[in-house]
Amino acid sequence: MERTQPGQSEPSPAKGPMLTPELITPDNSGKLHVFRNVALESIWGLLEHCQLRSLMLDEPLMEKNQDNRHLYVVLQGELKVFLDAEFIQAVATLSAGQTVGELSVIDGSITSAYVKALEPSIVLRIDQDTFWRMVRASHEFCANIMVMLSARMRSNNYSLVEGNRLQGKYQLEAITDGLTGINNRAWLNKKLPSLVSRAERDHHPLSLFMLDVDHFKRFNDRYGHAAGDTVLKFVAQVLSSNVRPLDMTARYGGEEFCVILPYTNSSGARLAAERLLKVLAETAMPEEGSESLPNITVSIGVASIQEGEHWETLIKRADDALYMAKKNGRNRIEMAEGGNAAQGPVH
């Protein structure tokens, strides 16, 4: 086996074209972020042994979760960075002068993304050993690496903050009714079981009532769907403004709403329902365009939790009581007792 003589450098394997001065000169090195303000003569002896790699359109440069021991500097063209193998949405684009692979070179970790050529490109490949030699040989090169890593960390931090903001927004949208702005049925189905369980565990009362706008279809047919939307938003606003801070409102579907009243027995729930019935009937509707809308009335069915009762049964009893209120003339309240709805008209 041929050995390298003392004083001679280890020859680089011939795996591709080598870097030439025409590709990185003092005039264009400022465009290459990693070589900005670097005295090239201090590292040229290392650079000239680095190899170039030509990439065709969509040719992969790096695979996710693989070992990588090279820093790549984009000399020409552009690369795309993807987090998944479907390559649908790029998370970053690397243009001439930018780098990729430095994190795995520095800490020895596996790659965290896929990198492909966006167009025919040329990259400079710097192996791990040469990278650390260049760090020791040039303070400017080392500083540039630190600045690039800092910028990348800032970008990642921004992405995390924005991601958390969007996640919170999407979670809120998932449980909020888009028209009225109050909670929706998905929220109710998630929240009510825990409230019922807590009430039973702590032995405190809990009531709810179902509320339905009277003759809503007739109203829609007479004044139009835009006016119908105005009615629903009006009801949601009145409900939210006239319940206690610990009470919770939700749009159950269509023109039907639900109000949950923790720590409230049947008599307290009836008083709350009477107050809302009166306020809704006496509060003037907002105008729809140039047309004045008539006041509306609602029907309400009230139910209070019984020992061992399932949350869906509680809703059904309140809904059955609501049906009785509408059947018995509307603009009234019916109280659910046990499995049946007992009449309780308001005069």
N, C-alpha and C positions, 0 to 999 in steps of 0.2 A: 504494500500500500504506500502510495506517495505521500510524504509528510510535508507540511509547510515548514520552511526554514525559518529560524529565528529572525524577527524583524519583518517577515512577510505577512500580509493579511490573508485570511482564509478566502479563497476564490468563491464568488457567488455563483450558485448554480444557474445555468442558462435556461430559464423558464419563460423568458419573454423579453421584449425590448427594454433597454435601459434608459434612464433619464438622460436627456441631453440639455446643454445650456440654453438651447433655443426655447425650451418649454418653461424654464424658470430662470429669469434674468433679473437683475436689479430693477429694471423698468416695470416688469409685470409681477414681481414677487409681492408688491404691496397689495395686489388684488387677491393674493392667496393669504387668507387670514392667518394661517398658522406660521407663515414666513414673514409677516409684516415686521419691518424694522430689524430683521435678522441680517447680520453680516454673513452673506452666503459663503464667503471663503472660509468661515469658521466651521461650517458643517458640510461643505461640498464634498469633501472626501468620504463622508458617509452617504450623502444623497446620491452620488453617482453610481453607487452599487445597488440602489433601489430600482425595482422593476416597474414597468408600466403595464397596465392591463387595459385592453380595448374591449368595450362592451357594446353589443348590438342592442337595438330596441327591444325592451322587455327582458333582456338577459339578466339573470339574478347575480348579484354581487355577494350578498350575505343571506343566510337562512336563519330563522329564529331558533333559539335553544341549541345553538351549535358552539363549539369552541372557536375562538377567533384570537389570533395573535398578530394581527396586522392593523395598522392605522391606514385608512385610505383617504387620499387628498384628491378631490375632484379638480382635474386640470381643464377638462373640456366637457361640455354637455350638462345634463341634469340627471339626478337620481330621485327616485321616490321611495319613501319609507312607509311600510305597512305593518300593522300589528296582527293581522290575521292572514291566513293562507288563501283566502278568497280574493284578496287584492282588490277589494271593492272601493274602499275609502282610504286614500293616503293620508297619513297624519303629518307628513312633512315632505318638503321638496328641497333637495340639496343642489345648489348651483355651483358653478366654477368657483373655487376658492374655499369651499366648505369641506368639512371632514366627517368621517363616520368610522366607528370602531374603536374610538379612543377609550371608552369606558372599559371594555373587555380587555384592552391592552394594559390599562392601568391596574385594574383590580383582579384580573384573571377570571371574571365571570363569563357565563355563556351569553350569547347575543340575545337581545330582547325584541328584535324586530326583523322583518324581511326588508331587503333593499334591492331594488331593481332599477335598470336604466330606463329613464323616461324617453331618451333619444340616444343615438349613438354617442358614446362618451369615452373619455380616457381618464383613468385614475392612476395616481401614484401610490404604490403599495410599500409601506414602511413597516418592516418586521419589528417585533417587540424589542429585541436586543438593540437594533439601530435606533429605535425611538428613545430608549433610555440613554443611549450614548449622546443623542442630540440634545436631550434635556440637560445633561451634564455639561455639554459643550457650549450651549448658548442660553444665557439668561432670558433673552428676548423670546426665543422659541418656547421656553418653559412658561413665561408670562402669557404668551399668546394662548397656549393650551389652557391655562387657568381662566383666562378671560372667556374663551369659548365654552368651557365647562360651566362657568358662572352664568353665562347667557342662557345655556341650555337648561340649567336648574331653574332660572327665573321663568323661562317659558313653561317648564313642567309645573312649577308652582301655580302659575296663572291658569294652566289647563286644569289643575286639581281644583282650584277655587271656582273656576267657571263650571267645571263638571259637577261640583257640589251644589252650585247655585241652580243649575239646570235640573239636577236630580230632585232638589227640593221643589222646584217649580212643577216638574212633572208629577211628583207625588201629590202636590196640592191640587193640581188639575184633575188627578184621578179621583179625588174624593169631593170635588166641588162641582156644583151644577153650573154649567156654562152660561145659562140664561139669567138665573137669579142671583148667583154668587154665594148662595148658602150651600150647606152640605148636600150631597146627593145620596141616592139609595145605597150605593156601594159603601159609603161612609157609615150609613145607618146599619147595614148588615155586619159591618166590622165592629162598630162601637157598641151597639146595644147589647150583644151577648155579654161583654165584660161588665157593663153597667148592671145588668140583671144579676149576674153572678156575684158582684160586689154587694148589691142590695140584699141578696139572700144570705150571704156570708156574714154581713154586719148587722142583719136584722133591722134594716131601715126601709121605709116605704119608697116606692118608685111608681110613677104614673106616666102615661103618655096619652096623647090624643091624636087622632087622625082628622084632618080638616080638608074639606073639598069645596071648591067654588061652585056655587049654585048656578045651574043653567049655563055652564061655561060654553057648551057647544052652540047654544042659541046666541050667546054673546059673540062668539067667533063668527058665526054666520052673518050676524047683523052688522058688526063693526069691522070685521076683517082680522086676519091672523096677527097683524102688527099690534092691533089693540088688545088681542088676547095675550100677547107677550107682555104688554104693558100691565095687564091685570096680574099676571103671575109675578112679575117683578114687584108690583105694588104690595101684593100679599106677603111676599118674602120680606120686604122692608118693614111692613107693619109688625109681622111676627118678631123679627129680630129686635125691633125697637120697644116691644111691649112684653118681653119675658125677662125673667131674672137673669143675672150674669151666669149662673150655673145651669140654666136651662139650655137646651140644644134644639135647634131647628134643622129640618132637612126637607128637601123636595123628594117626595116618595115616587112621583111619576105623574105625567100629565098635569092635571090641575089639583092633585092631591099632595098634601103636606103632612109632615109628622113633627110633633113637638114632644120632647122628652123632658120630664120634670123629676129630677132626682130629689129624694128626701120630701116627697109630696104624697099625701094620702089622697083618697078619692074625693073628699070634700074640698081639699085645697086645689086639686086638679079641676074640679068643676068651677070653682071661683075664677081660676085663671082662664078657663075656656069661656066663661060668661063675659069676662072683661074683653077678651079678644073678639068675641062675637059682636059686642057693642061697638068697639073701636072700628072694626072693619065696616060695619054697616053705616057708621056716622062719618067716616072720613071720606072726603071728596076724592074722587079718582083724578089723577093727572090728565091733562088734555092730550089727545092723540092728534097731532097736527093742529088743525084749526077747529077740530070737533071736540066738544065736551062729552065725556063719557059718564054714564050714570053710575051711581054708587052700586057696589056689589054686596051680596050677602054670602055667607058660608054655612055649611053644616058640619057639626063636630061630633065625633064619637070618642068617648073617654073610657080608658081602662086602667086599673091599678093592679100591680103584680100580686099574684097569689103564691102561697108557699109551694115551692118546687115547680113553678110554672116555667116552661120554656119560652125564650124570647119571641119565637115565631108565633106561639099561641097568644102571647100578649098582644102582638100586632093584630092578629086575626080577630080577637075579641073587640079591639078598638075599631077595626074595620067593619065588623058586623054591626057595632053600635052606630057607626057612621051611616051605614046602609039604612038602618032603622030611622035615623034622623032625616034622611032624604025621602024615605018612604012616607014618613009622617008629616011631611009638609015643608021641609027645608027651613033654613034660617033658624036652627034650633040645635040643642045638645041632647044626646042620648048617652046614658051611663051604662057601661057593661058591668053586669054582676055575674060572677061565676062563669058558666059557659053560655049564658044568654044575655041579650041586650035588654036592659030595663029602661022604660021610657022615663024621660026627665025633661020635658019641654021647658024652654025659657020664655017668659012672657015679658 
